[in-house]
Amino acid sequence: MLGKLVKYDLKYGMRIFIVLHAILVTACILGRILFMNQLDFNLKLEAYLSPLILFFSLFLLLFTGIGFGINILLVARFYKNLYTDEGYLTWTLPATATQQLWAKIISGIIWEFSSVLISAASLLILVSGDNVTEAYAQVAADVTKSLGMPITQFGISLLIYSLFGTLGSIVMLYLCVAIGQLFPGHRILCAIVTYFILSAIIQVLSFSLMFAFNIGPGTTAYLASRGMPATHYMVTSFRLGGVMSAIIMIAAYFGVQYIMNKKLNLS
């Protein structure tokens, strides 16, 4: 039954997912052909710096928008399928609340992982032109020294961390929706407010832990790391972030499971 639930969840937003990422890939291809391939890095930096900053600012908004769209897709499916009129039919299926939750988590992981991988491939398309690679070759040694590893290895590390980070964010989104449905009215608004409150709490805890482990801005380790490879500071931060993500994921999972089993409210 779990497999069927996952299948139906994936079918729900397939068209939207394809359209969003088709826009992203197309934009990156056009951006490379019409802008990136036209850059002459032999010119003075001032000649292309401002257009380059504007260009990547626009693409940053695009990548962020795609990620936001996928989150909305997951939240909409979770809410509509479990807590609206459709939920009356959903809860008559021969599946436990735990199976329903795991179906949403698995489908969410598939959507998010696919989105991250497509986004990474799109970014690679955007910046892998001959002129860019030739220009980078001139500074590759300095970049490698600064990062403490080749940029390819650095990029793969960021990709892996991004994939892991999506796990905690998926379950937290579901927790916010589940908490929102506990209120008698304005459930969507309550879920949004819950998200901002939980995000603020997590940010405070994250910064507190960074200072506790002496890696926050202004601390001794942070200042010392400025004279060392960037990975010295980033790896420590990523490890701490990974632990935080795991804690959030576990706590959010049991929170959602409890609400779905004990506090389900479809009215």
Residue pairs with C-beta under 8 A, 6 or more apart in sequence:
1 93
1 94
1 95
1 99
2 95
2 99
2 102
2 103
2 106
5 93
5 95
5 99
5 100
5 103
6 103
6 106
6 107
6 110
9 77
9 81
9 103
9 104
9 107
10 107
10 110
10 111
12 77
12 81
13 73
13 76
13 77
13 111
16 69
16 73
17 70
17 73
17 111
17 114
17 115
20 66
20 69
20 70
21 66
21 115
21 118
21 119
21 122
23 66
24 62
24 63
24 66
24 118
24 119
24 122
25 118
25 121
25 122
25 125
27 59
27 62
27 122
28 59
28 122
28 123
28 125
28 126
29 125
31 55
31 59
31 126
32 125
32 126
32 127
32 128
32 129
35 51
35 55
36 55
36 126
36 127
36 129
36 131
36 132
37 129
37 130
37 131
39 48
39 52
39 131
39 132
40 47
40 48
40 131
41 48
41 131
41 132
41 134
41 135
59 126
63 119
63 123
66 115
66 119
67 115
67 119
70 111
70 112
70 115
71 169
71 173
73 111
74 104
74 107
74 108
74 111
74 112
74 170
74 173
74 174
75 173
75 174
75 177
75 191
77 104
77 107
78 104
78 173
78 174
78 177
79 177
79 181
79 187
79 188
79 191
80 86
81 87
81 90
81 104
82 90
82 91
82 100
82 104
82 260
83 177
83 181
83 187
83 265
83 266
84 266
87 266
88 266
90 100
91 100
91 264
91 266
95 103
97 257
97 260
97 261
97 264
98 257
98 260
98 261
100 260
101 174
101 253
101 256
101 257
101 260
104 174
105 170
105 171
105 174
105 253
108 170
108 173
108 174
109 166
109 167
109 170
112 163
112 166
112 169
112 170
113 163
113 166
116 159
116 162
116 163
116 166
117 159
120 155
120 159
136 143
136 151
140 150
140 151
143 151
144 150
144 151
145 229
146 229
146 230
147 154
147 229
147 230
147 231
148 228
148 229
148 230
148 231
148 232
149 157
149 229
149 231
154 231
157 238
161 238
161 241
161 242
164 242
164 245
165 241
165 245
167 245
167 249
168 244
168 245
168 246
168 248
168 249
168 252
171 248
171 249
171 252
171 253
171 256
172 195
172 198
172 248
172 249
172 252
173 195
174 252
174 256
175 194
175 198
175 252
175 255
175 256
176 191
176 192
176 194
176 195
176 198
177 191
178 255
178 256
178 259
178 260
179 190
179 191
179 194
179 255
179 259
180 187
180 188
180 189
180 190
180 191
180 192
180 194
181 187
181 191
181 259
181 265
182 190
182 259
182 263
182 265
183 190
184 267
202 244
202 248
205 244
206 240
206 241
206 244
207 216
209 240
209 244
210 216
210 219
210 237
210 240
211 219
213 221
213 236
213 240
214 220
214 221
214 222
215 221
215 222
215 225
215 233
215 236
215 237
215 240
216 222
221 233
221 236
222 233
225 232
225 233
226 233
